[in-house]
Amino acid sequence: MNGVHDMGGMHGMGAIKEDRNEPVFHTTWESRAYGVTRAMGGWRLWNLDASRFQRELIAPVDYFRMSYYERWITALVELMLKNNLVTRTEMESGRPDEGVPARTPTFTADKVPGLISKGVSARRDVAAAASFRVGQRVRARNINPVTHTRLPRYARDKVGTVDRDHGVFVFPDANALFLGEKPQHVYSVRFEARELWGEQANRRDSVYIDLWDDYLAPA
């Protein structure tokens, strides 16, 4: 989407500090945040793209001050409220409202190992015609959606070459809005660094971006 949440290529964000020995979770609450978020997804009231979009709805002033898993929990709370899994009163008090019947989730402990090890694939085994072929020059469309998209701003209106066809996958832009999965081909497109960043980039460098059919046009 257009906003601070699409941080790729933005100026002024500083260097990326790499921690070669970084733990999976820095604190216990982060692991709990991850676990609760995955568990609540077991209700199947939203999908992965909708959850990503919910994080992109966090106000910029809050988004920048939050840590990674703070954003997860903030988005999860809003999804739970929107889908009537909890009430605002319950969230504020930490106790269930009187008279609200208890519901048993379909996601149980025995399903956890499979979910963690295999995940939930977005690949779809359906017939869908490929609009482009390997080796073809393509241009990323110059779209400016206010909703969820996986087409980064720095690649829009830039020309690249299809390096490979990954197959057919769920289209996130539609799925995030519950408009259907709209499965289509996803391509790894190679962009020369100078096409993206200008003459100051190394002429030997390239960036590979996975892009859906609807993001591309013939160059």
FENFENBEL-V343600 format. One record per helix or strand. SS is the DSSP state (H for helix, E for strand). FROM is the first residue (numbers start at 1). LEN is the number of residues. If there is no record, write none. Layout:
BEGIN
SS&FROM&LEN / SS&FROM&LEN
END
This chain:
BEGIN
H&28&16 / H&48&9 / H&60&6 / H&68&15 / H&88&6 / H&109&10 / E&123&1 / E&137&4 / H&153&3 / E&159&11 / H&172&4 / E&184&9 / H&193&5 / E&206&7 / H&213&3 / E&216&3
END
